[in-house]
Amino acid sequence: MSPLRQSAPHKSIHQTSIQLLGREVAVTIHAMKRKSLRLGVNAKGEIEVKVPLRCPKYELMAFLSQHTGWLEKRLEQFDDSQQAQREKMQHLGKFYRFQQSAQKSRQPILIEDTCYYPQAWSEENLLAKIESWQRLQAKQVFEQLIDQWWPHFAQGALISRPVLRVKKMRSRWGSLSSKGYINLNLKLLELSPNIIEMVVVHELCHSHYFDHSANFYRLMAQKLPGYKAIEIQLRHIEKECAY
Ligand SMILES: [Zn+2]
């Protein structure tokens, strides 16, 4: 046996469950080389416990029952934060809480920090309704920016005015295809107008250079001299949120 193999820690994962807040809750047990038991609630709201390799089950169960109060508190906190997520939205860099409108509107109306949504929208499908509304808003906002900026790019471009496609994307804000499509992330609509503009200008620069060459960045700096500061803003936002 190689020395590496000998020194590698043994690990195993098991499942159990306990009663918390009147319901059966799953617990993932990570048995590993360690001396004490350690309890935690992960980012998905799941309970995890790290235990020494030869920890007997009764010891683990006693440990869990000693900590039910703490666990219930953590689970409630988790539910509250999930609920808070559902109760607000971000639009063009500002946060809005949801409130059902007292008037007969067919579209959400944003006033100060409140999004008044139509009476006909039920709470269960609110987020789906909001998303389709955001899609229409995104199309308007993005098309307007493309219309505003395209005249600055048309001359010498490798494509004609790009056709917009609003998409839900995991890892990028936008892209420009050589076939002439500009794909922009629906999530962009949540960000400040100056960031949205910077992303649109970036993608339009690709109509001259499909790479990120020095020429590309020269064009970017020429069209939007303050773009670097806005890029830094965007990088900060990416770090804060798990977009
Ligand atoms: Zn690019």
Boltz pocket constraint, residues with backbone or C-beta under 6 A from the ligand:
constraints:
  - pocket:
      binder: B
      contacts: [[A, 174], [A, 202], [A, 203], [A, 206], [A, 211], [A, 212]]
      max_distance: 6.0
